[in-house]
């Protein structure tokens, strides 16, 4: 159903413009400070010409200017005299751009490579900044955290029309980010992948033809994102041992462990040290294998018991578990107080279910 009627929106009144501006500019200030800045502020608002985005942009900008002298500098700026100032919106955006630190301004300038109205996911943009060397890191501060703060600063200055935060796939970003998701014809990864010591994000969602991983995965100690780890059933395959996960101490986000039915003992599974991966918030334990050996079938309950995650977990999926019982860390739900999503699928042999009514944060149960 469509419409050919064009609705022409009117400009804001002076009072509404001031209300929008002051809510942002005076956020967190004492009333005495607001009173001292109001006279200059109203003069600044009058230059917005009733444009909502102009008022919002200037309000966001002035929130970070603490002194009366800084406010007066904006009011007296030569920017208002530019020819484009007649359009009303140009000066506020220019003020926001000039107000940025050089490190953040560089990140915003990079966005000029995208066409007008281009939509890009927040985390994708941050990873592109990383790949270009625009973000710094230290022992106590991750590049991803710095990038998020830069983005939020740009958003606060109204330099983005809208922004999206989600966990969709990203583009290939040099050697720090490698996205192979949806590559259905991908059968294997290069054996030399362990040489990519700076790789931080490896995304392998929807790679159904990928049935094994090279041993080098365990050398990627900088990894923050690994969406899928495959435990191969081939005795000759180097990556059958789930112990390789032990060295990936910085994993965060969501991880799917595929082929867990190939693990022969709980002792082997415990070496993954999932309970020490504090930044993992989503975990899928998938036990499906084409043919489960009788020896392995005897140990599936021990295997899932040994895969206890960190209590920070928010989402847990258990698929094709062939054991007769669920692990104690699921049954004793006080260990997973942050759990919002619990999905148990194709676990027909399980004889009991956890008392899900004791989960205070649970939102989805299947």
C-alpha positions as CSV (number, residue, x, y, z in Angstrom):
1,X,0.0,0.0,0.0
2,X,1.6,3.3,-1.0
3,X,0.8,7.0,-0.8
4,X,1.4,10.0,-3.0
5,X,0.6,12.6,-0.3
6,X,3.7,14.6,0.8
7,X,3.5,16.0,4.3
8,X,5.5,19.2,4.7
9,X,6.8,19.4,8.3
10,X,6.9,22.8,9.9
11,X,9.9,24.2,11.7
12,X,10.0,24.1,15.5
13,X,8.8,27.1,17.4
14,X,11.4,29.0,19.3
15,X,10.2,27.5,22.6
16,X,10.3,24.0,21.3
17,X,13.8,24.5,19.8
18,X,15.0,25.8,23.2
19,X,13.4,22.8,25.0
20,X,15.2,20.3,22.7
21,X,18.5,22.2,22.9
22,X,18.5,22.7,26.7
23,X,17.6,19.1,27.4
24,X,20.8,18.0,25.8
25,X,23.1,21.0,26.6
26,X,22.2,21.2,30.3
27,X,22.2,17.5,31.0
28,X,23.9,16.8,34.3
29,X,24.5,20.5,35.1
30,X,23.6,22.4,38.3
31,X,20.7,24.8,38.0
32,X,23.0,27.8,38.8
33,X,25.3,26.8,35.9
34,X,22.3,26.5,33.5
35,X,21.0,29.9,34.5
36,X,24.4,31.5,33.8
37,X,24.5,30.0,30.3
38,X,20.8,30.4,29.3
39,X,21.1,33.9,27.8
40,X,24.0,32.8,25.4
41,X,22.2,29.5,24.8
42,X,19.0,31.2,23.6
43,X,21.0,33.3,21.2
44,X,22.6,30.1,19.8
45,X,19.3,28.4,19.5
46,X,17.9,31.4,17.5
47,X,20.5,30.6,14.8
48,X,19.0,27.1,14.4
49,X,16.1,28.5,12.4
50,X,13.7,26.1,13.9
51,X,15.5,23.0,12.4
52,X,15.2,20.0,14.9
53,X,18.5,18.4,13.8
54,X,20.3,21.7,14.2
55,X,19.0,22.2,17.7
56,X,19.9,18.6,18.6
57,X,23.4,18.8,17.1
58,X,24.2,22.1,18.9
59,X,22.7,20.8,22.2
60,X,24.9,17.7,22.0
61,X,27.9,19.9,21.2
62,X,27.4,22.4,24.0
63,X,27.0,19.7,26.6
64,X,30.8,19.2,26.5
65,X,31.6,22.9,26.7
66,X,31.8,23.8,30.4
67,X,32.6,27.5,30.5
68,X,30.7,30.6,29.6
69,X,33.7,31.7,27.4
70,X,33.4,28.5,25.4
71,X,29.7,29.1,24.8
72,X,30.5,32.7,23.7
73,X,33.1,31.5,21.3
74,X,30.5,29.3,19.5
75,X,28.0,32.2,19.4
76,X,30.6,34.6,17.9
77,X,32.1,32.2,15.5
78,X,32.8,33.2,11.9
79,X,31.1,29.9,10.8
80,X,27.7,31.6,11.1
81,X,28.7,34.0,8.4
82,X,29.4,31.4,5.8
83,X,27.2,31.4,2.7
84,X,25.9,27.9,3.5
85,X,24.8,29.2,6.9
86,X,21.6,30.4,5.2
87,X,20.6,26.7,5.0
88,X,20.5,26.6,8.8
89,X,21.9,23.0,9.3
90,X,25.4,23.5,7.9
91,X,27.0,25.5,10.8
92,X,25.9,23.1,13.6
93,X,27.4,20.1,11.8
94,X,30.6,22.1,11.1
95,X,30.9,23.0,14.7
96,X,30.6,19.4,15.7
97,X,33.3,18.4,13.2
98,X,35.7,21.1,14.3
99,X,35.1,20.2,17.9
100,X,36.4,16.6,17.5
101,X,39.8,15.5,18.7
102,X,42.1,14.7,15.8
103,X,42.0,10.9,16.6
104,X,38.2,10.8,16.3
105,X,38.1,13.3,13.4
106,X,40.2,10.9,11.4
107,X,37.8,8.1,12.0
108,X,34.9,10.3,10.9
109,X,36.8,11.5,7.8
110,X,37.2,7.8,6.7
111,X,33.4,7.6,6.5
112,X,33.6,9.8,3.4
113,X,34.4,6.7,1.4
114,X,30.8,5.6,1.8
115,X,28.1,7.0,-0.5
116,X,25.3,9.2,0.9
117,X,22.7,7.4,3.0
118,X,24.9,4.2,3.1
119,X,24.0,1.9,6.0
120,X,26.8,0.2,7.8
121,X,26.7,-1.8,11.0
122,X,28.4,-0.2,14.1
123,X,30.8,-3.1,14.8
124,X,31.7,-3.3,11.1
125,X,32.8,0.3,11.0
126,X,34.9,-0.1,14.2
127,X,36.7,-3.1,12.7
128,X,37.5,-1.1,9.6
129,X,39.0,1.6,11.8
130,X,41.0,-1.1,13.5
131,X,42.3,-2.4,10.2
132,X,43.4,1.1,9.2
133,X,45.4,1.6,12.4
134,X,43.1,4.4,13.7
135,X,42.6,2.8,17.1
136,X,45.2,2.3,19.8
137,X,45.2,-0.4,22.5
138,X,47.0,-1.1,25.8
139,X,47.1,-3.9,28.3
140,X,44.1,-2.5,30.1
141,X,42.2,-1.3,27.1
142,X,40.9,-3.1,24.1
143,X,40.8,-1.5,20.6
144,X,37.2,-2.5,20.3
145,X,36.4,-0.5,23.5
146,X,38.2,2.6,22.1
147,X,36.4,2.2,18.8
148,X,33.0,2.1,20.6
149,X,33.8,5.2,22.5
150,X,34.8,7.0,19.3
151,X,31.6,6.0,17.6
152,X,29.5,7.1,20.6
153,X,31.3,10.4,20.5
154,X,30.4,10.9,16.9
155,X,26.9,9.9,17.5
156,X,26.6,12.3,20.4
157,X,27.8,15.1,18.0
158,X,24.9,14.1,15.6
159,X,27.4,13.2,12.8
160,X,25.5,10.0,12.0
161,X,21.8,10.1,11.0
162,X,21.1,6.8,12.6
163,X,23.1,3.8,13.8
164,X,22.6,0.1,14.2
165,X,24.2,-2.2,16.8
166,X,23.9,-5.9,16.2
167,X,25.9,-9.0,15.6
168,X,25.6,-9.4,11.8
169,X,28.6,-10.4,9.7
170,X,31.4,-8.0,8.8
171,X,33.6,-7.4,5.8
172,X,37.2,-8.6,5.3
173,X,39.4,-6.2,7.2
174,X,43.1,-6.9,6.3
175,X,44.6,-9.4,8.8
176,X,42.7,-8.5,11.9
177,X,39.2,-9.4,10.8
178,X,38.4,-12.3,8.6
179,X,34.7,-13.0,7.8
180,X,34.0,-16.2,5.9
181,X,30.4,-16.5,7.0
182,X,27.9,-17.8,4.4
183,X,30.7,-19.3,2.3
184,X,28.9,-22.6,1.8
185,X,31.6,-24.0,-0.5
186,X,34.4,-23.5,2.0
187,X,35.8,-26.9,2.8
188,X,38.9,-26.1,4.8
189,X,40.9,-23.2,6.1
190,X,44.6,-22.7,5.2
191,X,47.0,-24.7,7.4
192,X,49.1,-21.6,7.8
193,X,46.3,-19.6,9.4
194,X,48.2,-19.8,12.7
195,X,50.7,-17.2,11.3
196,X,48.0,-14.5,11.5
197,X,49.0,-13.7,15.0
198,X,47.1,-10.3,14.9
199,X,43.8,-11.9,13.9
200,X,41.1,-10.8,16.3
201,X,37.9,-11.7,14.6
202,X,37.2,-14.9,12.7
203,X,33.6,-15.4,11.7
204,X,32.5,-18.8,10.4
205,X,28.7,-18.7,10.6
206,X,26.8,-20.8,8.0
207,X,29.8,-22.6,6.6
208,X,28.1,-26.0,6.3
209,X,30.8,-27.6,4.2
210,X,33.6,-26.8,6.6
211,X,34.1,-29.9,8.7
212,X,37.5,-29.5,10.2
213,X,39.9,-26.8,11.5
214,X,43.7,-26.7,11.2
215,X,45.8,-27.0,14.3
216,X,47.0,-23.4,13.8
217,X,43.7,-22.1,15.2
218,X,45.1,-22.7,18.7
219,X,47.9,-20.2,18.0
220,X,45.5,-17.3,17.4
221,X,45.8,-16.0,20.9
222,X,44.6,-12.5,19.9
223,X,41.2,-13.8,18.8
224,X,38.2,-12.0,20.3
225,X,35.6,-13.5,18.0
226,X,35.4,-17.2,16.9
227,X,31.9,-18.0,15.9
228,X,32.4,-21.7,15.4
229,X,34.9,-24.3,16.5
230,X,34.7,-27.7,14.9
231,X,35.7,-30.9,16.7
232,X,36.5,-33.3,13.8
233,X,35.8,-37.0,14.0
234,X,38.9,-37.9,11.8
235,X,41.6,-39.4,14.0
236,X,44.2,-38.1,11.6
237,X,43.0,-34.5,11.8
238,X,45.2,-32.2,13.8
239,X,42.3,-30.2,15.2
240,X,40.3,-33.0,16.8
241,X,41.6,-32.0,20.2
242,X,39.4,-29.3,21.8
243,X,42.3,-28.3,24.0
244,X,43.2,-25.7,21.3
245,X,40.5,-23.5,22.8
246,X,42.6,-23.2,26.0
247,X,44.9,-20.6,24.5
248,X,42.0,-18.5,23.2
249,X,41.6,-16.7,26.5
250,X,40.1,-13.5,25.1
251,X,37.1,-14.9,23.3
252,X,33.9,-12.9,23.6
253,X,30.5,-12.7,22.1
254,X,29.0,-16.0,20.8
255,X,30.7,-19.4,20.2
256,X,29.3,-22.5,18.7
257,X,31.1,-25.8,19.5
258,X,30.3,-28.2,16.7
259,X,30.9,-32.0,16.6
260,X,31.1,-32.4,20.4
261,X,29.9,-36.0,19.9
262,X,33.5,-36.8,18.7
263,X,35.0,-36.1,22.1
264,X,35.9,-39.3,23.8
265,X,36.1,-38.2,27.4
266,X,35.2,-35.5,29.9
267,X,38.9,-35.0,30.7
268,X,39.5,-34.0,27.0
269,X,36.5,-31.7,27.0
270,X,37.6,-29.9,30.2
271,X,40.8,-28.8,28.6
272,X,38.8,-26.2,26.6
273,X,38.5,-24.2,29.9
274,X,35.2,-22.6,29.0
275,X,34.6,-21.6,32.5
276,X,37.5,-19.1,32.3
277,X,36.2,-17.3,29.2
278,X,34.4,-14.5,31.1
279,X,33.4,-12.5,28.1
280,X,31.5,-15.2,26.3
281,X,27.8,-14.4,26.5
282,X,26.4,-17.0,24.1
283,X,27.3,-20.7,23.8
284,X,26.0,-23.4,21.5
285,X,26.9,-27.0,22.4
286,X,26.2,-29.2,19.3
287,X,26.7,-32.9,19.6
288,X,25.5,-34.0,16.2
289,X,27.8,-36.5,14.4
290,X,27.0,-38.7,11.4
291,X,27.8,-41.9,13.4
292,X,28.5,-41.9,17.1
293,X,30.8,-44.6,18.3
294,X,29.6,-46.8,21.2
295,X,32.7,-45.8,23.3
296,X,31.9,-42.1,22.8
297,X,28.2,-42.6,23.6
298,X,29.2,-43.9,27.0
299,X,31.0,-40.6,27.8
300,X,28.6,-38.0,26.4
301,X,27.3,-37.1,29.9
302,X,30.8,-36.7,31.2
303,X,31.7,-34.5,28.2
304,X,28.8,-32.0,28.6
305,X,29.5,-31.9,32.4
306,X,33.1,-30.8,31.6
307,X,32.0,-28.0,29.3
308,X,30.8,-25.8,32.1
309,X,30.8,-22.2,30.9
310,X,31.4,-19.0,32.9
311,X,28.4,-17.8,35.0
312,X,28.2,-14.6,32.9
313,X,26.6,-16.6,30.1
314,X,23.3,-15.1,28.7
315,X,22.4,-17.6,26.0
316,X,22.8,-21.4,26.0
317,X,21.8,-23.8,23.2
318,X,22.3,-27.6,23.6
319,X,21.6,-29.5,20.4
320,X,21.6,-33.3,19.8
321,X,22.9,-34.3,23.2
322,X,22.7,-38.1,23.3
323,X,23.1,-38.4,27.1
324,X,20.4,-39.4,29.6
325,X,21.0,-36.4,31.9
326,X,21.9,-32.7,31.7
327,X,25.0,-31.5,33.5
328,X,24.8,-30.3,37.1
329,X,25.8,-26.8,36.0
330,X,22.5,-26.6,34.1
331,X,20.4,-28.4,36.7
332,X,21.8,-26.1,39.5
333,X,20.6,-23.0,37.8
334,X,22.0,-20.6,40.5
335,X,25.3,-21.0,38.5
336,X,23.7,-19.2,35.5
337,X,21.8,-16.3,37.0
338,X,22.4,-14.1,33.9
339,X,20.9,-16.6,31.5
340,X,18.2,-15.0,29.3
341,X,17.8,-17.8,26.7
342,X,17.9,-21.6,27.1
343,X,17.2,-23.8,24.1
344,X,17.3,-27.7,24.3
345,X,16.8,-29.3,21.0
346,X,16.9,-33.0,19.9
347,X,17.9,-34.2,23.3
348,X,15.4,-37.0,23.4
349,X,17.3,-39.3,25.8
350,X,17.4,-36.7,28.6
351,X,15.3,-38.0,31.5
352,X,14.9,-34.7,33.4
353,X,14.7,-30.9,32.8
354,X,16.1,-28.1,34.9
355,X,13.8,-26.1,37.2
356,X,13.6,-23.1,34.9
357,X,11.4,-21.2,37.2
358,X,14.5,-20.5,39.3
359,X,16.1,-18.4,36.5
360,X,15.5,-14.8,37.4
361,X,16.6,-13.4,34.0
362,X,15.1,-16.1,31.7
363,X,13.2,-14.6,28.7
364,X,13.2,-17.5,26.2
365,X,12.8,-21.2,26.8
366,X,12.5,-23.8,24.1
